[in-house]
Amino acid sequence: MELHTSTGLQSVFLGPREVRAGWRAGLYLALFLLFLFLLQGLAVLAHGKIFVSDHITPGILLAGEAAQAACAIAAALVMARMEGRRFEEYGMSWRGALRAHFWQGLLWGIAEITALVVLIRALGGYSFGGWALGRGEAVKFALLYGLLFLIVGVYEEFFFRGYLQFTTASGMGFWPAAVLLSAVFGAVHLNNPGEGPVGALGVFLIGMFFCLTLRRTGTLWFAIGSHAAFDFGETYLYSVPNSGLVLPGRLLSASLYGPRWLTGGTVGPEGSVVSFAILAVMFVLFDRLYPPKQNSVSAIQ
């Protein structure tokens, strides 16, 4: 998509080198929605009807998140071909999958949710309860939730901090793009039953933290690992609401009680004041442990 300089009406669509960032981002979103529509159409043809359920299960979520992840990646592959870029430039190299940065992120995510639950418990707002599952069910749901949240991490991190972050940053700079897309990331979570403004603010801040990890590591895999581990710990391991969602198949019959500022209320621990304090510590620690360095990954604008 290399272009010569343009004048007049063309300048609305064309920059000095290629189609302007806003139009490329818009085309990416249109392709994503088109692919998602086509997948849904194929599902209807296969089953003969539209499947609708008011009861959210891990299996239903897994199918939905996998479809969205596939569409987000497919749309980016099309855009990469049109733009003459490598897919890896959007921050998610396949060679980096499940390597060091992913496992580091996994440790950060499980440490974050563990510290959060432990502090809430120390302040009198959480009870572990008893075991809610037998051994066989515990293993089954652990594997199911592990796969689900890995796919959630891939989808949400690539959709908000992959192609769109790369492209929007090329037009307005890395951090303005990060603020814009993290705000959308937080707002989208308001659609979850039980979510609220404080929880959405927490999602915005964790989105900004994930942008920092992208900036410093040059890859989305740290954020994917951290995202997956936090959601797994919150939903399954510690068995509390996750962004307002309470799902079946939780390991413990745990409960939150006490003031909303402490527990997060229906949002879950990520809506707690304690969560904001932990996030502040994470920003400082990550800044110290992963200092800025020259990075060859072009997702870092």
C-alpha positions as CSV (number, residue, x, y, z in Angstrom):
1,M,0.0,0.0,0.0
2,E,2.9,2.3,-0.7
3,L,1.6,5.6,-2.1
4,H,2.9,8.9,-3.5
5,T,2.0,12.2,-1.9
6,S,-1.6,13.3,-2.7
7,T,-3.5,16.5,-2.8
8,G,-7.2,17.6,-2.5
9,L,-9.8,15.0,-1.8
10,Q,-7.2,12.2,-2.0
11,S,-5.5,13.6,1.1
12,V,-8.6,12.7,3.1
13,F,-7.9,9.1,2.5
14,L,-4.2,9.0,1.7
15,G,-1.1,9.9,3.8
16,P,2.4,10.4,2.5
17,R,3.0,6.7,2.3
18,E,-0.3,4.7,2.6
19,V,-4.0,4.9,3.4
20,R,-4.5,6.9,6.6
21,A,-4.6,5.0,9.9
22,G,-8.3,5.7,10.6
23,W,-9.4,4.2,7.3
24,R,-7.2,1.1,7.8
25,A,-8.5,0.6,11.3
26,G,-12.1,1.0,10.0
27,L,-11.5,-1.5,7.2
28,Y,-10.0,-4.0,9.7
29,L,-13.1,-3.6,11.9
30,A,-15.4,-4.1,8.9
31,L,-13.5,-7.3,7.9
32,F,-13.7,-8.6,11.5
33,L,-17.5,-8.1,11.6
34,L,-17.9,-9.6,8.1
35,F,-16.0,-12.7,9.1
36,L,-17.9,-13.0,12.3
37,F,-21.2,-12.7,10.4
38,L,-20.1,-15.4,8.0
39,L,-19.1,-17.7,10.8
40,Q,-22.5,-17.2,12.5
41,G,-24.2,-17.9,9.2
42,L,-22.3,-21.1,8.9
43,A,-23.3,-22.1,12.4
44,V,-27.0,-21.5,11.6
45,L,-26.7,-23.6,8.5
46,A,-25.0,-26.4,10.4
47,H,-27.6,-26.4,13.2
48,G,-30.6,-25.3,11.3
49,K,-31.4,-22.6,13.8
50,I,-29.9,-19.8,15.8
51,F,-28.7,-21.0,19.2
52,V,-29.7,-18.7,22.0
53,S,-29.2,-19.3,25.7
54,D,-29.7,-17.1,28.7
55,H,-27.5,-19.4,30.7
56,I,-23.8,-18.6,30.2
57,T,-21.5,-21.7,30.4
58,P,-17.8,-22.1,29.9
59,G,-18.5,-24.1,26.7
60,I,-20.7,-21.3,25.2
61,L,-18.0,-18.7,26.1
62,L,-15.3,-20.9,24.6
63,A,-17.1,-21.2,21.3
64,G,-17.8,-17.4,21.1
65,E,-14.3,-16.3,22.1
66,A,-12.7,-18.8,19.7
67,A,-14.8,-17.5,16.8
68,Q,-13.9,-13.9,17.7
69,A,-10.2,-14.7,18.0
70,A,-10.2,-16.4,14.6
71,C,-12.0,-13.5,13.0
72,A,-9.7,-10.9,14.6
73,I,-6.6,-12.8,13.4
74,A,-8.1,-13.5,9.9
75,A,-8.9,-9.8,9.4
76,A,-5.3,-8.9,10.4
77,L,-3.9,-11.4,7.9
78,V,-5.9,-9.9,5.1
79,M,-4.7,-6.4,6.2
80,A,-1.1,-7.6,6.4
81,R,-1.4,-8.8,2.8
82,M,-2.9,-5.5,1.6
83,E,-0.3,-3.4,3.5
84,G,2.7,-5.5,2.5
85,R,3.5,-6.2,6.1
86,R,4.3,-9.3,8.1
87,F,1.7,-10.4,10.6
88,E,4.3,-10.4,13.3
89,E,4.5,-6.6,13.0
90,Y,1.2,-6.4,14.8
91,G,2.8,-7.7,18.0
92,M,1.9,-11.4,18.1
93,S,4.6,-13.5,16.5
94,W,3.7,-17.1,16.3
95,R,7.3,-18.0,17.1
96,G,6.9,-16.2,20.4
97,A,3.9,-18.3,21.4
98,L,4.2,-20.0,24.8
99,R,7.8,-18.8,25.2
100,A,9.5,-16.8,27.9
101,H,7.4,-13.7,27.8
102,F,4.2,-15.7,27.9
103,W,5.3,-17.6,31.0
104,Q,6.5,-14.4,32.7
105,G,3.1,-12.9,32.1
106,L,1.4,-16.0,33.5
107,L,3.4,-15.6,36.7
108,W,2.5,-11.9,36.9
109,G,-1.2,-12.6,36.4
110,I,-1.5,-15.4,39.0
111,A,0.5,-13.3,41.4
112,E,-1.8,-10.3,40.9
113,I,-5.0,-12.1,41.5
114,T,-3.5,-14.0,44.5
115,A,-2.2,-10.8,46.1
116,L,-5.6,-9.2,45.5
117,V,-7.6,-12.1,47.1
118,V,-5.2,-12.5,50.0
119,L,-5.4,-8.7,50.8
120,I,-9.2,-8.7,50.6
121,R,-9.3,-11.7,52.9
122,A,-6.9,-10.1,55.4
123,L,-9.2,-7.1,55.5
124,G,-12.2,-9.4,56.2
125,G,-13.9,-9.5,52.8
126,Y,-13.3,-13.0,51.4
127,S,-13.9,-16.6,52.5
128,F,-12.5,-19.6,50.7
129,G,-15.5,-21.7,51.7
130,G,-15.1,-25.4,50.9
131,W,-14.4,-27.5,47.8
132,A,-17.2,-27.2,45.3
133,L,-16.1,-29.9,42.9
134,G,-15.1,-33.5,43.1
135,R,-11.6,-34.5,41.8
136,G,-12.7,-35.5,38.3
137,E,-14.9,-32.4,37.8
138,A,-12.1,-30.2,39.2
139,V,-9.6,-31.5,36.6
140,K,-12.2,-31.2,33.8
141,F,-13.1,-27.6,34.6
142,A,-9.5,-26.6,35.3
143,L,-8.6,-27.7,31.7
144,L,-11.7,-26.1,30.3
145,Y,-11.1,-22.8,32.0
146,G,-7.4,-22.9,31.2
147,L,-8.2,-23.2,27.4
148,L,-11.1,-20.7,27.6
149,F,-9.0,-18.0,29.2
150,L,-6.0,-18.6,27.0
151,I,-8.3,-17.9,24.0
152,V,-9.8,-14.9,25.8
153,G,-6.3,-13.6,26.3
154,V,-5.4,-14.1,22.6
155,Y,-8.6,-12.5,21.4
156,E,-8.8,-9.5,23.6
157,E,-5.1,-8.7,23.6
158,F,-4.8,-9.0,19.8
159,F,-8.0,-7.2,19.1
160,F,-7.3,-4.2,21.3
161,R,-3.5,-4.1,21.4
162,G,-2.6,-5.9,18.2
163,Y,-3.6,-4.6,14.7
164,L,-5.6,-1.7,16.0
165,Q,-2.9,-0.5,18.4
166,F,-0.3,-0.7,15.7
167,T,-2.4,1.1,13.1
168,T,-3.9,3.7,15.4
169,A,-0.4,4.4,16.8
170,S,0.9,5.0,13.3
171,G,-1.5,7.9,13.1
172,M,-1.5,9.5,16.5
173,G,1.4,7.9,18.4
174,F,1.7,4.9,20.8
175,W,0.4,6.3,24.0
176,P,-2.6,8.3,22.6
177,A,-3.6,5.2,20.8
178,A,-3.2,3.2,24.0
179,V,-5.4,5.6,26.0
180,L,-8.1,5.5,23.3
181,L,-8.2,1.7,22.9
182,S,-7.9,1.0,26.6
183,A,-10.9,3.3,27.1
184,V,-12.9,1.3,24.5
185,F,-11.7,-1.9,26.2
186,G,-13.1,-0.7,29.5
187,A,-16.4,0.5,28.0
188,V,-17.0,-2.8,26.2
189,H,-16.9,-4.6,29.6
190,L,-19.8,-2.5,30.8
191,N,-22.0,-4.9,28.7
192,N,-21.2,-7.7,31.2
193,P,-24.0,-8.3,33.7
194,G,-22.8,-7.1,37.1
195,E,-20.1,-4.8,35.7
196,G,-20.0,-1.2,36.7
197,P,-18.1,2.1,36.2
198,V,-15.4,1.3,38.8
199,G,-14.8,-2.1,37.3
200,A,-14.6,-0.5,33.8
201,L,-12.1,1.9,35.1
202,G,-10.0,-1.0,36.4
203,V,-10.2,-2.6,33.0
204,F,-9.0,0.6,31.4
205,L,-6.0,0.7,33.8
206,I,-5.1,-2.9,33.2
207,G,-5.4,-2.2,29.5
208,M,-2.8,0.6,29.9
209,F,-0.6,-1.8,31.9
210,F,-0.8,-4.3,29.0
211,C,0.2,-1.5,26.6
212,L,3.2,-0.9,28.8
213,T,4.2,-4.6,28.5
214,L,3.8,-4.4,24.7
215,R,5.9,-1.3,24.6
216,R,8.7,-2.8,26.7
217,T,8.8,-6.4,25.5
218,G,7.8,-5.8,21.9
219,T,5.3,-8.6,22.0
220,L,1.7,-9.3,23.1
221,W,2.6,-12.6,24.7
222,F,3.4,-11.2,28.1
223,A,0.0,-9.5,28.2
224,I,-1.8,-12.7,26.9
225,G,-0.2,-14.8,29.6
226,S,-1.0,-12.3,32.4
227,H,-4.6,-11.8,31.1
228,A,-5.3,-15.5,30.9
229,A,-3.8,-16.3,34.4
230,F,-5.7,-13.5,36.1
231,D,-9.0,-14.5,34.6
232,F,-8.3,-18.2,35.4
233,G,-7.4,-17.4,39.0
234,E,-10.4,-15.1,39.5
235,T,-13.0,-17.3,37.9
236,Y,-11.9,-20.8,38.8
237,L,-9.1,-20.9,41.4
238,Y,-10.5,-18.3,43.8
239,S,-14.1,-18.7,42.5
240,V,-15.2,-15.0,42.5
241,P,-17.0,-12.8,39.9
242,N,-14.9,-11.9,36.9
243,S,-15.9,-8.5,35.4
244,G,-19.4,-9.1,36.7
245,L,-19.7,-12.7,35.4
246,V,-20.3,-15.6,37.7
247,L,-19.7,-18.9,35.9
248,P,-20.5,-22.5,36.8
249,G,-17.8,-25.1,37.5
250,R,-15.9,-23.1,40.1
251,L,-13.4,-24.8,42.3
252,L,-14.5,-23.3,45.6
253,S,-17.8,-22.3,47.3
254,A,-16.0,-19.0,48.0
255,S,-17.8,-15.8,49.0
256,L,-17.2,-12.0,49.1
257,Y,-18.7,-10.0,51.9
258,G,-18.3,-6.5,53.3
259,P,-18.3,-3.0,51.8
260,R,-18.2,-2.7,48.0
261,W,-15.0,-0.6,48.1
262,L,-13.3,-3.7,49.5
263,T,-14.8,-6.5,47.6
264,G,-15.8,-4.9,44.3
265,G,-19.4,-5.9,44.8
266,T,-21.0,-7.6,41.8
267,V,-18.0,-6.6,39.7
268,G,-15.6,-8.9,41.7
269,P,-12.2,-8.2,43.1
270,E,-11.0,-6.2,40.1
271,G,-13.5,-3.5,41.2
272,S,-12.0,-3.3,44.7
273,V,-9.9,-0.3,45.8
274,V,-7.2,-2.9,46.7
275,S,-7.0,-3.8,43.0
276,F,-6.1,-0.2,42.1
277,A,-3.3,-0.2,44.7
278,I,-1.9,-3.5,43.3
279,L,-2.1,-2.1,39.8
280,A,0.0,0.9,40.9
281,V,2.6,-1.4,42.4
282,M,2.6,-3.4,39.1
283,F,3.3,-0.4,37.0
284,V,6.3,0.6,39.2
285,L,7.7,-2.9,39.4
286,F,7.3,-3.6,35.6
287,D,9.0,-0.2,34.8
288,R,12.0,-1.2,37.0
289,L,12.3,-4.8,35.8
290,Y,11.7,-4.2,32.1
291,P,13.5,-0.9,31.3
292,P,13.1,0.7,27.9
293,K,15.3,-0.7,25.2
294,Q,15.7,-0.5,21.5
295,N,13.1,-2.9,20.0
296,S,13.0,-4.3,16.5
297,V,9.3,-5.1,16.6
298,S,7.5,-2.6,14.5
299,A,4.3,-2.8,16.6
300,I,6.2,-0.4,18.9
301,Q,5.5,3.0,17.3
